[in-house]
Amino acid sequence: MGHRLPYHETCRNIHGHSYRMILEVEGQVDETGMVIDFGEIACLVKPIIQQMDHSFMVDPSDEMMLGVLKESGLKATAVSFFSTAENIAIWILDQVGTRLFERATVASVTLKLFETANSSAEVKATR
């Protein structure tokens, strides 16, 4: 996914990352022997990944990029925040966590988003 941080000396330039995400769910094992089926998690995460894949994430304050993306018709993901790894992790967890907490067995959800092999942000939500 591509992005830029207009206020940052280096990251104001258009660039991208091959993000990697680890989603960890903790909770009570139910009668099936699981906290939640991995397939259910995949169904929740897949649309978010498809939205972000080969997209350019842009916030409303970046008028230059909004104009370029609108004019070009390129794939964009508009968000209301600067596209730092921390903010992206929070944004994903907000979407996925709400749905996971619908399951009585889920007590906490941790999401770790790697921007590079050595750089990541981690966020956690609990009931």
N, C-alpha and C positions, 0 to 999 in steps of 0.2 A: 504494500500500500504506500502511496506517496503522501507527502505532507510537507509543510514548512511552518516555521515559527517566526513570524515577521519581526518580532522584537529581539531575536537572538542573533548574535554576530555571525555564527557559523550556520546555524540551522534556518536562517531566513531564506537560504537558497532551496530551490525545489530539490527534493531528494526522496528516497523511499527506503523501506525496510522489509525484510522477510520476517514478519512478526511470528512468534511462537507463543502459544498459550498453554498453561497448565491450570486445570480447574479441579479443585479438590473439594469433595463433599464429605462432611462428617455428620453422624447422627446415629439413630437407633436402628439396628438391623431388624427388619420385619420378618414375617412368617416365610417369606421367599428366600431369606438368607442375605438380603441386600438392603442397603440404605435407599438406593434408587438404582434402577437399571441403567447401565451405560448407554443403551439405545435411546432412552428418554433424554439423557443429557445431550447426546449428539443431535437429536431433533430440535432442541432448544438453541444450541450453539450454531448449527449449520446455517440458518438464515443470516445470522450476524456476520459470519465468515464470508458468505457469498456477497453480502452488501459491501464489505470492506475489500475483498479480493480485487486486485488491479483497479482500485479506486484511488481518488485523491481526496483526503480528508481536509475539509476547510471550515473555518469558523466565520461567523458573520462580519467580524471586524476586518477581514482580509479582502477588501473590496477589489483589489487588483486581481487576485486569483479567482474570486467569484465571477468577475467579468470574463476572464479568459475561459473558465470552465463553461460558463453559459454560452459564450460565443462558439466554442469549439464542439460542444456537445459531448465532451469526454465524460466518463463515469466519475461521479463525485459523491461523497458522503458529507452532507452538511451537518455540522454539530454546533453546539452553543458554547464551545470551550476551545482553548488552545490545545492542539493535538499532541500533548506530551504523553509519554508512556503511562504516567500516573493517571492522567485524566481519561485516557482511552480505557485503562483497566477499570476505573470507576464506572464509566459509561457501560461497558460490557457487563460488569457485575450487577449494575442496576437493572438491566434487562433480564439477565439470566436468573439472578438471585430471587427476584420476585416470584418467578414461576417455580423455582425449586422449593421455595418455602411454602408453596401450596401443599407440598407433601409433608404430612405430619412427622415423618421419620427424619427429615433433614433439620439439623440443628445449626450448622454453619457451612458457609461456602467461602473458599479462598481462591482467588484468581491471581495467577502470576503471569505477567505479560513480558516476554523478552523482546526488546527492540533490536538487540544484537545478541551474539552468543554470550557476552559478558555483562550486558546491561539489562536490568529488568525492574519492574515495579510490581509490588504485591499489595493487594487489598483484600480485606476479609469482612464478611457480614455474618452476624449471628441473629438468632431469633430474639 
